[in-house]
Amino acid sequence: MTMQTSMAAAPAIPAVQARRAMMDFGGAEPALVDVDLTLEEGEFLSIVGPSGCGKSTLLKLISGLERPSGGEILVRGNPVTETPAGIGFMFQRDALLPWATVRQNIEVGLECGGFPRQARDARVEELLEFTGLKRFGDYYPSALSGGMRQRVALCRILAYAPDIYLMDEPFGALDAQTKVLMGQELLKIWSRYRKGIIFVTHDIEEAVSLSDRVVVMTGRPGRVKSQYRIDLPRPRDARQVRREPRFHEFVEAIWNDIMGSTQND
């Protein structure tokens, strides 16, 4: 007779973890207080909340662009003291280089990273093909629509294959139709690469249509108020899912949550 012993698997280390994170810029009240938040590997997480609640500030803490006044930020279990390797940051403004073509804009990160020319060219062509931008490779940003410019910005961070994407209202300046189409494009990219995403938005429908989980923050000083596990089926179509009754239930619940937070401030 043999005896078998089993050991419980060690819990997975989150891709990102905020522990009682605080940010105080020296004003009348802090921007963030006691923020606890995790991003699991490969998870799509959206953050919503009233204007000025510290959503963008939290992304800056995670990226290492700002240092917390208190608490700590961990990326894969390591305290963030500078910009961690493997993080891609996408802002609302695409920040494309106006004097560079689409190909050259996508190539920037690879060139700075010391990738050889052949590898750079192959990666850029792969992304142009995947995102439907191939025939626009020699265009300059001024010749592109807002949605196409954001697609180029997405390609630019995809090019160097980060493990975690931080996205600060990347589609906020787009019209409603283009925003939904870009959301679908992002879902296609996420489904292919399965990298963790923290997506900040003011648009509750956008958050629900894209995410595995939605975090609601209070008004300033920002804290995590509540979280919603979005159990809508995947693969998910960012347009078709908006017809689902369950989708509207989530949107209404999160809307009421944010409004309650605003009225209580």
Backbone as CSV, one residue per row, in Angstrom:
resi,resn,N_x,N_y,N_z,CA_x,CA_y,CA_z,C_x,C_y,C_z
1,MET,0.855,-1.184,0.000,0.000,0.000,0.000,0.891,1.235,0.000
2,THR,0.584,2.151,-0.879,1.367,3.386,-0.927,0.517,4.548,-0.468
3,MET,1.168,5.461,0.208,0.465,6.656,0.696,0.808,7.819,-0.218
4,GLN,-0.206,8.514,-0.659,0.000,9.688,-1.488,-0.383,10.921,-0.698
5,THR,0.469,11.885,-0.749,0.161,13.166,-0.093,-0.030,14.205,-1.165
6,SER,-0.922,15.098,-0.944,-1.174,16.169,-1.920,-0.924,17.504,-1.255
7,MET,-0.357,18.361,-2.010,-0.104,19.715,-1.531,-0.929,20.685,-2.357
8,ALA,-1.565,21.611,-1.674,-2.355,22.618,-2.389,-1.433,23.485,-3.231
9,ALA,-1.874,23.770,-4.437,-1.076,24.622,-5.310,-0.985,26.022,-4.714
10,ALA,0.176,26.592,-4.845,0.356,27.959,-4.355,-0.536,28.905,-5.151
11,PRO,-1.157,29.880,-4.483,-2.016,30.812,-5.209,-1.214,31.585,-6.254
12,ALA,-1.843,31.830,-7.383,-1.165,32.554,-8.457,-0.878,33.986,-8.024
13,ILE,0.277,34.471,-8.402,0.624,35.859,-8.106,-0.099,36.755,-9.105
14,PRO,-0.848,37.766,-8.641,-1.549,38.650,-9.586,-0.571,39.377,-10.496
15,ALA,-1.029,39.709,-11.688,-0.205,40.507,-12.593,0.052,41.881,-11.990
16,VAL,-0.987,42.473,-11.380,-0.883,43.785,-10.733,-1.639,43.729,-9.420
17,GLN,-1.081,44.362,-8.416,-1.763,44.430,-7.130,-1.488,45.786,-6.481
18,ALA,-2.573,46.460,-6.058,-2.460,47.680,-5.262,-2.889,47.335,-3.844
19,ARG,-2.047,47.679,-2.882,-2.335,47.408,-1.472,-2.393,48.721,-0.707
20,ARG,-3.606,49.107,-0.343,-3.840,50.333,0.432,-3.090,51.521,-0.185
21,ALA,-3.104,51.573,-1.506,-2.379,52.635,-2.212,-3.021,53.990,-1.959
22,MET,-2.169,54.970,-1.751,-2.623,56.332,-1.482,-1.817,57.300,-2.343
23,MET,-2.472,58.356,-2.821,-1.767,59.400,-3.555,-2.265,60.758,-3.090
24,ASP,-1.337,61.544,-2.596,-1.646,62.879,-2.083,-0.751,63.880,-2.798
25,PHE,-1.361,64.787,-3.540,-0.596,65.799,-4.266,-0.424,67.082,-3.445
26,GLY,-0.854,67.042,-2.182,-0.692,68.203,-1.315,-1.855,69.168,-1.335
27,GLY,-2.988,68.759,-1.894,-4.164,69.616,-1.933,-5.019,69.458,-0.682
28,ALA,-6.266,69.867,-0.799,-7.170,69.805,0.347,-7.467,68.374,0.755
29,GLU,-7.478,67.457,-0.202,-7.707,66.052,0.099,-6.926,65.188,-0.884
30,PRO,-6.598,63.960,-0.485,-5.821,63.079,-1.375,-6.604,62.720,-2.623
31,ALA,-5.862,62.321,-3.657,-6.506,61.821,-4.882,-7.003,60.395,-4.674
32,LEU,-6.205,59.569,-3.979,-6.530,58.166,-3.729,-6.269,57.840,-2.272
33,VAL,-7.119,56.988,-1.697,-6.950,56.549,-0.311,-7.271,55.060,-0.213
34,ASP,-6.335,54.299,0.354,-6.563,52.883,0.671,-7.152,52.093,-0.503
35,VAL,-6.524,52.216,-1.661,-7.012,51.505,-2.841,-6.424,50.091,-2.853
36,ASP,-7.314,49.105,-2.825,-6.936,47.696,-2.965,-7.519,47.183,-4.272
37,LEU,-6.648,46.664,-5.127,-7.087,46.236,-6.452,-6.123,45.199,-6.981
38,THR,-6.639,44.205,-7.711,-5.777,43.214,-8.358,-6.183,43.050,-9.817
39,LEU,-5.210,42.740,-10.635,-5.428,42.320,-12.015,-4.818,40.942,-12.151
40,GLU,-5.624,39.951,-12.502,-5.101,38.608,-12.702,-4.468,38.493,-14.093
41,GLU,-3.615,37.501,-14.249,-2.971,37.283,-15.548,-4.030,37.070,-16.632
42,GLY,-3.921,37.813,-17.720,-4.827,37.643,-18.844,-6.213,38.206,-18.649
43,GLU,-6.449,38.917,-17.572,-7.782,39.452,-17.273,-7.984,40.793,-17.966
44,PHE,-9.231,41.061,-18.363,-9.622,42.369,-18.893,-10.420,43.067,-17.797
45,LEU,-9.825,44.077,-17.207,-10.409,44.793,-16.067,-10.649,46.238,-16.453
46,SER,-11.856,46.741,-16.238,-12.145,48.155,-16.470,-12.389,48.868,-15.149
47,ILE,-12.001,50.139,-15.116,-12.209,50.988,-13.939,-13.098,52.151,-14.357
48,VAL,-14.200,52.339,-13.630,-15.116,53.450,-13.875,-15.325,54.199,-12.569
49,GLY,-15.878,55.392,-12.683,-16.141,56.195,-11.500,-16.341,57.645,-11.873
50,PRO,-16.726,58.477,-10.907,-16.953,59.897,-11.200,-15.680,60.577,-11.683
51,SER,-15.840,61.679,-12.390,-14.689,62.458,-12.835,-13.870,62.903,-11.623
52,GLY,-12.544,62.830,-11.765,-11.666,63.279,-10.692,-11.479,62.297,-9.558
53,CYS,-11.903,61.033,-9.764,-11.815,60.064,-8.662,-10.458,59.370,-8.596
54,GLY,-9.543,59.687,-9.515,-8.192,59.132,-9.429,-7.931,57.935,-10.318
55,LYS,-8.792,57.690,-11.294,-8.602,56.527,-12.180,-7.273,56.633,-12.934
56,SER,-7.052,57.782,-13.553,-5.811,57.973,-14.321,-4.598,57.996,-13.407
57,THR,-4.763,58.569,-12.221,-3.658,58.585,-11.250,-3.254,57.171,-10.870
58,LEU,-4.226,56.299,-10.703,-3.927,54.911,-10.359,-3.108,54.244,-11.465
59,LEU,-3.448,54.496,-12.721,-2.653,53.937,-13.821,-1.215,54.447,-13.775
60,LYS,-1.052,55.713,-13.436,0.307,56.274,-13.359,1.112,55.623,-12.232
61,LEU,0.448,55.274,-11.142,1.136,54.571,-10.054,1.578,53.178,-10.509
62,ILE,0.687,52.493,-11.214,1.010,51.141,-11.675,2.156,51.171,-12.684
63,SER,2.163,52.204,-13.527,3.193,52.298,-14.567,4.534,52.789,-14.036
64,GLY,4.552,53.278,-12.798,5.789,53.822,-12.256,6.030,55.269,-12.620
65,LEU,5.079,55.908,-13.328,5.233,57.325,-13.665,5.080,58.204,-12.432
66,GLU,4.350,57.714,-11.422,4.218,58.405,-10.132,4.489,57.398,-9.028
67,ARG,4.960,57.891,-7.894,5.180,57.046,-6.722,4.057,57.272,-5.717
68,PRO,3.490,56.212,-5.132,2.396,56.399,-4.171,2.875,57.097,-2.911
69,SER,1.986,57.880,-2.308,2.290,58.536,-1.026,2.232,57.545,0.122
70,GLY,1.508,56.464,-0.069,1.392,55.429,0.944,0.949,54.130,0.310
71,GLY,1.072,53.032,1.057,0.738,51.730,0.514,1.763,51.302,-0.520
72,GLU,1.401,50.320,-1.347,2.350,49.849,-2.350,1.639,49.325,-3.590
73,ILE,2.372,49.344,-4.687,1.932,48.787,-5.962,2.903,47.665,-6.322
74,LEU,2.360,46.504,-6.667,3.180,45.355,-7.041,2.843,44.933,-8.466
75,VAL,3.854,44.626,-9.243,3.677,44.017,-10.555,4.360,42.662,-10.516
76,ARG,3.544,41.610,-10.637,4.016,40.223,-10.509,4.785,40.012,-9.199
77,GLY,4.261,40.614,-8.144,4.823,40.411,-6.818,5.978,41.317,-6.464
78,ASN,6.444,42.134,-7.401,7.588,43.009,-7.155,7.126,44.453,-6.973
79,PRO,7.576,45.117,-5.913,7.200,46.521,-5.715,7.641,47.390,-6.889
80,VAL,6.768,48.307,-7.290,7.068,49.199,-8.404,7.858,50.396,-7.879
81,THR,9.091,50.499,-8.309,9.934,51.642,-7.939,10.319,52.464,-9.163
82,GLU,10.120,51.906,-10.341,10.329,52.587,-11.613,9.415,51.913,-12.609
83,THR,9.423,52.363,-13.850,8.544,51.752,-14.837,8.902,50.285,-15.039
84,PRO,7.974,49.361,-14.723,8.300,47.930,-14.844,8.457,47.520,-16.304
85,ALA,9.306,46.535,-16.519,9.429,45.962,-17.859,8.113,45.277,-18.228
86,GLY,7.771,45.300,-19.499,6.600,44.578,-19.964,5.281,45.287,-19.769
87,ILE,5.321,46.625,-19.576,4.084,47.391,-19.433,3.924,48.287,-20.657
88,GLY,2.731,48.264,-21.255,2.413,49.152,-22.361,1.339,50.134,-21.919
89,PHE,1.529,51.418,-22.207,0.615,52.471,-21.759,0.027,53.146,-22.986
90,MET,-1.301,53.209,-23.054,-1.989,53.866,-24.163,-2.894,54.964,-23.605
91,PHE,-2.698,56.190,-24.113,-3.431,57.346,-23.625,-4.605,57.672,-24.547
92,GLN,-5.434,58.630,-24.094,-6.557,59.066,-24.925,-6.055,59.703,-26.210
93,ARG,-5.000,60.507,-26.111,-4.388,61.080,-27.300,-3.357,60.094,-27.841
94,ASP,-3.386,59.857,-29.140,-2.560,58.786,-29.695,-1.066,59.082,-29.686
95,ALA,-0.682,60.371,-29.637,0.732,60.760,-29.558,1.580,60.183,-30.691
96,LEU,0.971,60.027,-31.869,1.748,59.560,-33.018,2.713,60.650,-33.463
97,LEU,3.833,60.242,-34.002,4.818,61.186,-34.527,4.323,61.690,-35.876
98,PRO,4.035,62.991,-36.011,3.421,63.486,-37.250,4.328,63.392,-38.475
99,TRP,5.637,63.365,-38.254,6.583,63.319,-39.375,6.922,61.884,-39.798
100,ALA,6.353,60.901,-39.107,6.659,59.491,-39.396,5.448,58.813,-40.017
101,THR,5.688,57.877,-40.898,4.603,57.104,-41.498,4.029,56.126,-40.477
102,VAL,2.933,55.474,-40.857,2.326,54.460,-39.987,3.349,53.386,-39.632
103,ARG,4.052,52.875,-40.632,5.073,51.850,-40.376,6.124,52.353,-39.383
104,GLN,6.598,53.551,-39.613,7.649,54.101,-38.762,7.161,54.338,-37.337
105,ASN,5.899,54.758,-37.189,5.345,54.953,-35.848,5.268,53.632,-35.091
106,ILE,4.852,52.574,-35.771,4.753,51.270,-35.118,6.135,50.746,-34.748
107,GLU,7.104,51.079,-35.554,8.451,50.549,-35.396,9.239,51.210,-34.265
108,VAL,8.778,52.372,-33.789,9.561,53.178,-32.841,10.030,52.380,-31.631
109,GLY,9.093,51.696,-30.965,9.456,50.947,-29.761,10.439,49.833,-30.037
110,LEU,10.272,49.174,-31.175,11.183,48.085,-31.534,12.589,48.617,-31.792
111,GLU,12.647,49.774,-32.435,13.951,50.365,-32.733,14.655,50.770,-31.447
112,CYS,13.910,51.388,-30.525,14.494,51.771,-29.233,14.932,50.545,-28.436
113,GLY,14.227,49.430,-28.639,14.568,48.198,-27.933,15.709,47.420,-28.542
114,GLY,16.266,47.919,-29.639,17.429,47.278,-30.238,17.127,46.061,-31.081
115,PHE,15.864,45.907,-31.522,15.523,44.765,-32.368,16.210,44.921,-33.727
116,PRO,16.723,43.843,-34.302,17.352,43.946,-35.621,16.329,44.303,-36.694
117,ARG,16.815,44.904,-37.760,15.950,45.411,-38.819,15.002,44.350,-39.371
118,GLN,15.481,43.152,-39.625,14.634,42.108,-40.201,13.491,41.741,-39.267
119,ALA,13.786,41.645,-37.976,12.755,41.314,-36.992,11.740,42.450,-36.876
120,ARG,12.224,43.691,-36.934,11.324,44.845,-36.872,10.365,44.853,-38.056
121,ASP,10.912,44.674,-39.233,10.075,44.697,-40.436,9.021,43.604,-40.408
122,ALA,9.414,42.406,-39.974,8.478,41.281,-39.939,7.348,41.540,-38.946
123,ARG,7.700,42.084,-37.776,6.689,42.361,-36.743,5.723,43.447,-37.197
124,VAL,6.235,44.497,-37.797,5.383,45.587,-38.268,4.422,45.088,-39.338
125,GLU,4.913,44.293,-40.286,4.051,43.780,-41.354,2.976,42.844,-40.798
126,GLU,3.340,42.059,-39.797,2.361,41.162,-39.162,1.227,41.961,-38.530
127,LEU,1.561,43.038,-37.850,0.546,43.844,-37.171,-0.300,44.641,-38.156
128,LEU,0.322,45.146,-39.200,-0.438,45.856,-40.227,-1.474,44.926,-40.859
129,GLU,-1.086,43.697,-41.100,-1.999,42.710,-41.689,-3.114,42.369,-40.713
130,PHE,-2.756,42.136,-39.461,-3.726,41.699,-38.453,-4.782,42.767,-38.177
131,THR,-4.387,44.031,-38.205,-5.310,45.119,-37.859,-5.921,45.801,-39.084
132,GLY,-5.685,45.263,-40.275,-6.289,45.823,-41.483,-5.701,47.153,-41.914
133,LEU,-4.472,47.426,-41.536,-3.831,48.701,-41.861,-2.775,48.574,-42.957
134,LYS,-2.675,47.412,-43.565,-1.553,47.151,-44.464,-1.448,48.174,-45.591
135,ARG,-2.576,48.543,-46.184,-2.483,49.469,-47.313,-2.251,50.919,-46.879
136,PHE,-2.260,51.141,-45.559,-2.019,52.498,-45.053,-0.622,52.650,-44.442
137,GLY,0.221,51.650,-44.648,1.523,51.643,-43.993,2.396,52.842,-44.306
138,ASP,2.248,53.427,-45.502,3.084,54.559,-45.898,2.369,55.901,-45.750
139,TYR,1.187,55.885,-45.108,0.459,57.126,-44.850,1.057,57.825,-43.629
140,TYR,0.837,59.139,-43.576,1.208,59.915,-42.397,-0.033,60.095,-41.516
141,PRO,0.139,60.290,-40.207,-1.016,60.389,-39.301,-2.055,61.422,-39.727
142,SER,-1.632,62.527,-40.320,-2.573,63.576,-40.719,-3.579,63.094,-41.759
143,ALA,-3.277,62.005,-42.447,-4.173,61.474,-43.479,-5.126,60.409,-42.948
144,LEU,-5.082,60.136,-41.649,-5.875,59.064,-41.059,-7.033,59.607,-40.237
145,SER,-8.104,58.818,-40.163,-9.222,59.151,-39.275,-8.823,58.897,-37.824
146,GLY,-9.655,59.387,-36.893,-9.365,59.185,-35.473,-9.280,57.719,-35.101
147,GLY,-10.207,56.911,-35.639,-10.193,55.487,-35.328,-8.957,54.789,-35.863
148,MET,-8.541,55.174,-37.072,-7.343,54.560,-37.648,-6.092,54.970,-36.877
149,ARG,-6.043,56.211,-36.431,-4.893,56.658,-35.634,-4.786,55.842,-34.342
150,GLN,-5.935,55.562,-33.721,-5.913,54.767,-32.492,-5.510,53.321,-32.772
151,ARG,-5.874,52.827,-33.949,-5.425,51.488,-34.330,-3.900,51.443,-34.479
152,VAL,-3.341,52.503,-35.034,-1.883,52.587,-35.150,-1.255,52.647,-33.756
153,ALA,-1.868,53.426,-32.856,-1.351,53.515,-31.488,-1.397,52.153,-30.793
154,LEU,-2.465,51.383,-31.055,-2.555,50.023,-30.515,-1.433,49.147,-31.074
155,CYS,-1.216,49.251,-32.367,-0.140,48.469,-32.986,1.209,48.817,-32.381
156,ARG,1.394,50.071,-32.045,2.685,50.505,-31.524,3.002,49.832,-30.188
157,ILE,1.995,49.687,-29.316,2.290,49.002,-28.060,2.277,47.483,-28.237
158,LEU,1.498,46.987,-29.205,1.526,45.551,-29.489,2.874,45.107,-30.034
159,ALA,3.546,46.016,-30.727,4.771,45.650,-31.438,5.819,45.047,-30.511
160,TYR,5.983,45.624,-29.322,7.003,45.090,-28.421,6.429,44.121,-27.389
161,ALA,5.189,43.682,-27.634,4.564,42.581,-26.893,4.638,42.727,-25.377
162,PRO,4.064,43.798,-24.808,4.046,43.903,-23.343,3.161,42.826,-22.732
163,ASP,3.379,42.554,-21.456,2.581,41.561,-20.742,1.323,42.171,-20.133
164,ILE,1.349,43.484,-19.901,0.238,44.189,-19.271,-0.014,45.478,-20.047
165,TYR,-1.288,45.740,-20.335,-1.663,46.965,-21.043,-2.420,47.885,-20.087
166,LEU,-1.965,49.121,-19.980,-2.667,50.149,-19.218,-3.255,51.126,-20.221
167,MET,-4.574,51.275,-20.220,-5.249,52.049,-21.260,-6.131,53.111,-20.609
168,ASP,-5.743,54.384,-20.811,-6.409,55.505,-20.163,-7.349,56.194,-21.149
169,GLU,-8.614,55.777,-21.124,-9.640,56.310,-22.025,-9.152,56.383,-23.472
170,PRO,-8.655,55.281,-24.017,-8.042,55.349,-25.344,-9.013,55.708,-26.461
171,PHE,-10.314,55.464,-26.249,-11.294,55.737,-27.298,-12.219,56.890,-26.915
172,GLY,-11.859,57.633,-25.888,-12.737,58.675,-25.356,-13.025,59.805,-26.317
173,ALA,-12.106,60.079,-27.241,-12.284,61.195,-28.174,-12.982,60.780,-29.468
174,LEU,-13.344,59.507,-29.587,-13.943,59.013,-30.833,-15.465,59.127,-30.786
175,ASP,-16.092,59.182,-31.950,-17.550,59.172,-32.011,-18.076,57.805,-31.583
176,ALA,-19.370,57.749,-31.260,-19.957,56.547,-30.656,-19.767,55.305,-31.519
177,GLN,-19.997,55.437,-32.822,-19.889,54.273,-33.717,-18.448,53.777,-33.783
178,THR,-17.508,54.709,-33.963,-16.096,54.321,-34.057,-15.607,53.720,-32.752
179,LYS,-16.108,54.241,-31.634,-15.712,53.707,-30.327,-16.096,52.233,-30.205
180,VAL,-17.302,51.870,-30.643,-17.730,50.469,-30.581,-16.864,49.606,-31.498
181,LEU,-16.575,50.111,-32.688,-15.739,49.356,-33.626,-14.328,49.155,-33.071
182,MET,-13.788,50.180,-32.407,-12.464,50.048,-31.812,-12.500,49.088,-30.629
183,GLY,-13.610,49.077,-29.905,-13.766,48.104,-28.826,-13.724,46.686,-29.354
184,GLN,-14.380,46.464,-30.498,-14.349,45.136,-31.118,-12.947,44.776,-31.571
185,GLU,-12.229,45.763,-32.101,-10.840,45.545,-32.518,-9.981,45.153,-31.315
186,LEU,-10.195,45.845,-30.197,-9.431,45.543,-28.988,-9.750,44.145,-28.472
187,LEU,-11.015,43.746,-28.517,-11.380,42.393,-28.091,-10.710,41.336,-28.966
188,LYS,-10.619,41.604,-30.254,-9.947,40.670,-31.157,-8.476,40.515,-30.765
189,ILE,-7.844,41.636,-30.468,-6.429,41.617,-30.068,-6.266,40.907,-28.730
190,TRP,-7.140,41.225,-27.781,-7.059,40.598,-26.458,-7.293,39.093,-26.555
191,SER,-8.244,38.677,-27.379,-8.533,37.251,-27.528,-7.344,36.498,-28.111
192,ARG,-6.594,37.164,-28.970,-5.439,36.512,-29.597,-4.264,36.401,-28.632
193,TYR,-3.976,37.482,-27.903,-2.759,37.512,-27.091,-2.993,37.213,-25.607
194,ARG,-4.225,37.436,-25.110,-4.597,37.144,-23.719,-3.628,37.769,-22.709
195,LYS,-3.351,39.038,-22.905,-2.550,39.787,-21.943,-3.480,40.582,-21.036
196,GLY,-3.029,40.830,-19.817,-3.841,41.584,-18.876,-4.032,43.027,-19.316
197,ILE,-5.254,43.528,-19.163,-5.574,44.909,-19.536,-6.273,45.596,-18.367
198,ILE,-5.801,46.793,-18.021,-6.549,47.692,-17.134,-7.000,48.864,-17.995
199,PHE,-8.297,49.014,-18.112,-8.915,49.935,-19.068,-9.732,50.967,-18.298
200,VAL,-9.314,52.214,-18.343,-10.037,53.299,-17.668,-10.994,53.943,-18.661
201,THR,-12.246,54.131,-18.240,-13.242,54.739,-19.118,-14.325,55.420,-18.283
202,HIS,-14.982,56.421,-18.902,-16.195,57.010,-18.313,-17.450,56.336,-18.866
203,ASP,-17.286,55.501,-19.871,-18.411,54.912,-20.586,-18.730,53.541,-19.997
204,ILE,-19.833,53.457,-19.261,-20.194,52.215,-18.578,-20.499,51.108,-19.584
205,GLU,-21.198,51.439,-20.664,-21.505,50.422,-21.677,-20.232,49.872,-22.292
206,GLU,-19.271,50.735,-22.540,-17.987,50.282,-23.074,-17.323,49.320,-22.094
207,ALA,-17.312,49.679,-20.806,-16.682,48.838,-19.789,-17.336,47.460,-19.725
208,VAL,-18.652,47.414,-19.719,-19.363,46.135,-19.604,-19.163,45.291,-20.863
209,SER,-19.172,45.924,-22.022,-19.066,45.156,-23.271,-17.704,44.502,-23.431
210,LEU,-16.662,45.074,-22.820,-15.306,44.583,-23.025,-14.790,43.668,-21.917
211,SER,-15.253,43.856,-20.691,-14.496,43.401,-19.518,-14.902,42.051,-18.957
212,ASP,-13.936,41.455,-18.236,-14.226,40.326,-17.351,-14.742,40.831,-16.004
213,ARG,-14.230,42.008,-15.618,-14.575,42.564,-14.307,-14.547,44.088,-14.413
214,VAL,-15.508,44.741,-13.738,-15.567,46.203,-13.700,-15.452,46.657,-12.245
215,VAL,-14.503,47.553,-12.001,-14.291,48.126,-10.677,-14.879,49.533,-10.657
216,VAL,-15.690,49.820,-9.651,-16.292,51.148,-9.477,-15.566,51.865,-8.352
217,MET,-15.132,53.102,-8.639,-14.460,53.903,-7.625,-15.385,54.995,-7.106
218,THR,-15.143,55.403,-5.873,-15.904,56.498,-5.281,-15.390,57.825,-5.819
219,GLY,-16.113,58.907,-5.499,-15.597,60.237,-5.785,-14.380,60.529,-4.923
220,ARG,-13.714,61.616,-5.228,-12.476,61.989,-4.555,-12.698,62.174,-3.053
221,PRO,-11.802,61.630,-2.227,-10.648,60.803,-2.586,-11.082,59.407,-3.027
222,GLY,-10.470,58.951,-4.128,-10.903,57.720,-4.759,-10.562,56.482,-3.944
223,ARG,-11.563,55.626,-3.791,-11.411,54.299,-3.201,-12.160,53.311,-4.086
224,VAL,-11.840,52.043,-3.944,-12.631,51.027,-4.638,-13.929,50.835,-3.863
225,LYS,-15.047,51.105,-4.533,-16.353,50.994,-3.882,-16.963,49.615,-4.069
226,SER,-16.880,49.098,-5.290,-17.515,47.815,-5.597,-16.896,47.229,-6.856
227,GLN,-17.180,45.947,-7.066,-16.665,45.244,-8.241,-17.771,44.358,-8.812
228,TYR,-17.765,44.232,-10.130,-18.773,43.435,-10.820,-18.074,42.425,-11.719
229,ARG,-18.386,41.155,-11.513,-17.886,40.106,-12.396,-18.828,40.018,-13.590
230,ILE,-18.332,40.362,-14.772,-19.176,40.401,-15.969,-19.199,39.006,-16.592
231,ASP,-20.254,38.280,-16.321,-20.322,36.874,-16.731,-21.008,36.691,-18.088
232,LEU,-20.958,37.709,-18.923,-21.458,37.565,-20.292,-20.524,36.634,-21.061
233,PRO,-21.073,35.792,-21.936,-20.235,34.768,-22.586,-19.164,35.364,-23.498
234,ARG,-18.067,34.625,-23.609,-17.011,34.915,-24.573,-16.874,33.710,-25.494
235,PRO,-16.403,33.932,-26.758,-15.994,35.213,-27.335,-17.180,36.162,-27.442
236,ARG,-16.864,37.460,-27.349,-17.899,38.476,-27.203,-17.787,39.488,-28.329
237,ASP,-18.920,39.856,-28.882,-18.984,40.893,-29.906,-19.395,42.192,-29.205
238,ALA,-18.556,43.225,-29.298,-18.790,44.464,-28.559,-20.078,45.168,-28.968
239,ARG,-20.583,44.859,-30.156,-21.832,45.466,-30.622,-23.025,44.579,-30.299
240,GLN,-22.921,43.293,-30.612,-24.050,42.387,-30.413,-24.391,42.201,-28.932
241,VAL,-23.371,42.239,-28.067,-23.626,41.987,-26.652,-24.537,43.048,-26.041
242,ARG,-24.598,44.217,-26.638,-25.430,45.300,-26.114,-26.921,45.025,-26.265
243,ARG,-27.264,43.976,-26.989,-28.668,43.585,-27.135,-29.116,42.618,-26.037
244,GLU,-28.181,42.132,-25.251,-28.491,41.133,-24.232,-29.134,41.783,-22.997
245,PRO,-30.231,41.215,-22.465,-30.837,41.771,-21.246,-29.844,41.843,-20.077
246,ARG,-28.996,40.835,-19.962,-28.018,40.816,-18.863,-27.049,41.994,-18.968
247,PHE,-26.696,42.370,-20.192,-25.828,43.526,-20.406,-26.457,44.766,-19.788
248,HIS,-27.725,44.990,-20.048,-28.399,46.188,-19.545,-28.559,46.141,-18.026
249,GLU,-28.689,44.955,-17.474,-28.744,44.839,-16.012,-27.443,45.307,-15.384
250,PHE,-26.321,44.892,-15.971,-25.018,45.336,-15.461,-24.864,46.853,-15.591
251,VAL,-25.231,47.388,-16.747,-25.076,48.829,-16.984,-25.886,49.622,-15.973
252,GLU,-27.127,49.208,-15.744,-27.980,49.940,-14.796,-27.436,49.849,-13.374
253,ALA,-26.981,48.658,-12.971,-26.458,48.490,-11.612,-25.216,49.355,-11.389
254,ILE,-24.318,49.379,-12.377,-23.088,50.163,-12.231,-23.411,51.656,-12.270
255,TRP,-24.330,52.042,-13.139,-24.750,53.449,-13.211,-25.296,53.915,-11.858
256,ASN,-26.194,53.132,-11.274,-26.769,53.488,-9.985,-25.703,53.546,-8.899
257,ASP,-24.731,52.651,-8.984,-23.626,52.621,-8.028,-22.815,53.915,-8.102
258,ILE,-22.488,54.337,-9.322,-21.705,55.567,-9.491,-22.507,56.784,-9.065
259,MET,-23.783,56.833,-9.418,-24.615,57.968,-9.044,-24.764,58.064,-7.537
260,GLY,-24.886,56.896,-6.882,-24.962,56.900,-5.421,-23.683,57.437,-4.807
261,SER,-22.557,57.076,-5.400,-21.266,57.558,-4.906,-21.157,59.065,-5.073
262,THR,-21.636,59.576,-6.217,-21.546,61.006,-6.503,-22.419,61.803,-5.544
263,GLN,-23.635,61.308,-5.305,-24.573,62.030,-4.450,-24.157,62.015,-2.989
264,ASN,-23.373,60.988,-2.596,-22.955,60.889,-1.195,-21.703,61.703,-0.887
265,ASP,-21.023,62.225,-1.936,-19.786,62.995,-1.720,-20.095,64.397,-1.191
